[in-house]
């Protein structure tokens, strides 16, 4: 089955670092997180869900990893290499532990910046250097990226391909095509209602939102062309 539901997490529980402006709503309580995992694990096909984590927060290791392993689930972790070994963020040993547990690791860049706003040199540096650092840690090719803030355009997608990435995860919501280069996810927020979580987990989206999503993704893929 090529169609999947992509769920993207950021932080879980109490942050162990100072948060950036606008970041707090994307942290889930531990209870919210475990409830979502329990619901996924109880479905007839947990593989229908693609779980990802952005930013490389320490909660990925402290909370997410044991909860995933307990339920027999796997996930991708997109790491900011500029935060490696910093308080509240993953360290090199944590990344090794994720890999040992059967998880996958990808790049989220160096700094937490929107790639669509960078010039060519800065964009290439974010993509190349972060990939190189992670490859040294993991001892294997890093070919997947989680796009910061979900902000991309045609230039970003071309740069990702040019720098050796074969998969890029966005934040376009809705179903993803698990065989395409660009794969949509829905970022979960701590202020979402139970009804919103229900809709996301079953892939329910009103027709008007589906249309806006399609038009938005098409526009971002095409513009700017320079």
C-alpha positions as CSV (number, residue, x, y, z in Angstrom):
1,X,0.0,0.0,0.0
2,X,1.5,3.3,-1.1
3,X,-0.9,5.5,0.8
4,X,0.1,6.2,4.4
5,X,-0.8,8.6,7.2
6,X,2.2,10.6,8.2
7,X,2.3,11.8,11.8
8,X,5.0,14.2,12.9
9,X,6.0,14.8,16.6
10,X,8.2,17.4,18.0
11,X,8.6,17.4,21.8
12,X,7.0,15.3,24.5
13,X,6.5,16.1,28.1
14,X,8.4,18.9,29.8
15,X,11.0,20.6,27.6
16,X,14.6,20.3,28.9
17,X,15.7,23.4,26.9
18,X,14.4,26.9,26.2
19,X,11.9,26.8,23.4
20,X,11.8,29.0,20.4
21,X,8.9,31.4,19.8
22,X,5.9,29.5,18.6
23,X,7.3,26.1,19.5
24,X,5.4,25.3,22.7
25,X,2.1,24.3,21.0
26,X,3.9,21.5,19.2
27,X,4.9,19.8,22.4
28,X,2.5,17.0,23.5
29,X,2.0,15.7,27.0
30,X,3.3,12.2,27.6
31,X,-0.3,11.1,28.1
32,X,-1.3,12.4,24.7
33,X,1.7,10.8,23.1
34,X,1.2,7.4,24.6
35,X,-2.6,7.4,23.8
36,X,-1.8,8.1,20.1
37,X,0.7,5.2,20.0
38,X,-1.7,2.9,21.8
39,X,-4.4,3.7,19.2
40,X,-1.9,3.1,16.3
41,X,-0.7,-0.2,17.8
42,X,-4.3,-1.4,18.2
43,X,-5.2,-0.9,14.6
44,X,-5.3,-3.8,12.2
45,X,-2.4,-2.3,10.2
46,X,0.0,-0.2,12.2
47,X,2.3,0.0,9.1
48,X,-0.3,2.3,7.6
49,X,1.2,5.0,9.8
50,X,4.6,6.7,9.2
51,X,5.9,8.2,12.4
52,X,8.5,11.0,12.4
53,X,10.1,13.2,15.0
54,X,11.6,16.6,14.2
55,X,14.3,18.8,15.9
56,X,16.2,16.1,17.9
57,X,14.8,16.8,21.3
58,X,16.0,14.7,24.2
59,X,12.4,13.5,24.7
60,X,12.9,11.5,21.5
61,X,15.2,9.2,23.4
62,X,13.9,9.5,27.0
63,X,10.2,9.1,26.2
64,X,9.5,8.2,22.5
65,X,12.1,5.4,22.1
66,X,11.0,3.2,24.9
67,X,7.3,3.8,24.1
68,X,7.8,2.8,20.5
69,X,9.8,-0.3,21.3
70,X,7.2,-1.4,23.9
71,X,4.5,-1.3,21.2
72,X,6.6,-2.8,18.4
73,X,6.5,0.5,16.4
74,X,9.3,2.2,14.4
75,X,9.9,5.8,13.5
76,X,12.2,8.3,11.7
77,X,14.1,10.9,13.7
78,X,15.1,14.1,11.9
79,X,17.9,15.7,13.8
80,X,19.3,19.3,13.9
81,X,23.0,18.8,13.9
82,X,23.6,22.2,15.3
83,X,22.0,21.1,18.6
84,X,23.8,17.8,19.0
85,X,25.0,17.2,22.5
86,X,23.4,20.4,23.7
87,X,21.2,20.4,26.9
88,X,17.8,19.1,26.1
89,X,18.8,17.7,22.7
90,X,20.0,14.4,21.4
91,X,23.6,13.5,21.6
92,X,25.7,11.2,19.4
93,X,25.2,8.3,21.8
94,X,21.4,8.8,21.7
95,X,21.4,8.6,17.9
96,X,23.4,5.3,18.0
97,X,20.8,4.0,20.5
98,X,18.0,4.9,18.1
99,X,19.7,3.1,15.3
100,X,20.4,0.0,17.4
101,X,16.6,-0.1,18.3
102,X,15.7,-0.3,14.6
103,X,14.8,3.4,14.1
104,X,15.9,5.5,11.2
105,X,17.7,8.9,11.3
106,X,17.6,11.7,8.8
107,X,18.5,15.4,8.6
108,X,16.6,18.4,9.7
109,X,19.5,20.7,8.8
110,X,22.0,22.4,11.1
111,X,20.0,25.3,12.5
112,X,16.3,25.5,12.9
113,X,15.8,27.8,9.9
114,X,13.4,27.8,6.9
115,X,15.2,26.4,3.9
116,X,13.0,28.3,1.5
117,X,14.4,31.6,2.7
118,X,18.1,30.7,2.3
119,X,20.3,31.6,-0.6
120,X,21.9,28.8,-2.7
121,X,25.2,28.7,-0.6
122,X,23.5,28.7,2.8
123,X,20.9,26.1,1.6
124,X,23.6,23.8,0.3
125,X,25.6,24.2,3.6
126,X,22.5,23.2,5.7
127,X,21.9,20.1,3.6
128,X,25.5,19.0,3.0
129,X,27.0,19.6,6.4
130,X,24.1,18.1,8.4
131,X,24.1,15.0,6.2
132,X,27.9,14.6,6.6
133,X,27.8,14.9,10.4
134,X,25.0,12.3,10.6
135,X,26.7,9.9,8.3
136,X,29.8,10.0,10.4
137,X,27.7,9.2,13.5
138,X,25.5,6.6,11.9
139,X,28.1,4.9,9.7
140,X,25.6,4.7,6.8
141,X,24.2,6.9,4.1
142,X,21.7,9.6,5.2
143,X,19.2,10.0,2.4
144,X,16.0,11.4,4.1
145,X,15.2,14.9,5.3
146,X,12.5,16.5,7.4
147,X,11.8,20.0,6.0
148,X,11.9,22.6,8.9
149,X,8.5,24.2,9.4
150,X,7.3,22.4,6.3
151,X,8.4,25.4,4.2
152,X,9.7,24.4,0.8
153,X,9.7,25.5,-2.8
154,X,11.0,24.1,-6.1
155,X,14.5,25.4,-5.4
156,X,14.6,23.5,-2.0
157,X,13.4,20.3,-3.6
158,X,16.0,20.5,-6.3
159,X,18.7,21.2,-3.7
160,X,17.7,18.2,-1.7
161,X,18.0,15.9,-4.7
162,X,21.3,17.5,-5.7
163,X,22.7,16.9,-2.3
164,X,21.9,13.2,-2.2
165,X,18.5,13.0,-0.5
166,X,16.0,10.6,-2.0
167,X,13.1,11.4,0.3
168,X,11.8,14.7,1.8
169,X,9.1,14.9,4.4
170,X,6.9,18.0,4.4
171,X,4.1,19.2,6.7
172,X,1.3,19.3,4.1
173,X,-1.1,17.1,6.1
174,X,-3.3,14.4,4.7
175,X,-2.2,11.1,3.2
176,X,1.3,10.6,1.9
177,X,2.4,8.6,-1.1
178,X,5.1,6.3,0.5
179,X,6.8,5.9,-2.9
180,X,7.2,9.6,-3.8
181,X,10.1,11.9,-3.2
182,X,8.0,14.4,-1.3
183,X,5.9,12.9,1.5
184,X,3.2,14.7,3.5
185,X,2.9,14.6,7.2
186,X,0.6,16.2,9.8
187,X,2.3,17.8,12.7
188,X,0.5,17.0,16.0
189,X,0.0,19.7,18.5
190,X,-0.7,19.6,22.2
191,X,-3.7,22.0,21.8
192,X,-5.5,19.8,19.4
193,X,-8.9,18.4,20.5
194,X,-9.7,14.7,20.7
195,X,-11.9,15.1,17.7
196,X,-9.0,16.6,15.7
197,X,-6.8,13.7,16.7
198,X,-9.6,11.3,15.6
199,X,-9.8,12.9,12.2
200,X,-6.0,12.8,11.7
201,X,-5.7,9.2,12.7
202,X,-8.4,8.0,10.2
203,X,-7.2,10.4,7.5
204,X,-10.4,12.3,7.4
205,X,-10.3,15.7,5.7
206,X,-13.1,17.9,4.4
207,X,-13.2,18.3,0.6
208,X,-12.4,22.0,0.7
209,X,-9.3,21.4,2.8
210,X,-8.3,18.7,0.4
211,X,-8.5,21.2,-2.5
212,X,-6.5,23.8,-0.6
213,X,-3.9,21.2,0.2
214,X,-3.6,20.1,-3.4
215,X,-3.3,23.7,-4.7
216,X,-0.8,24.7,-2.0
217,X,1.4,21.7,-2.7
218,X,1.3,22.4,-6.4
219,X,2.2,26.0,-6.0
220,X,5.1,25.2,-3.6
221,X,6.5,22.6,-6.0
222,X,6.6,25.1,-8.9
223,X,7.5,28.5,-7.4
224,X,10.0,30.1,-7.4
225,X,11.7,28.6,-10.4
226,X,15.0,30.5,-9.9
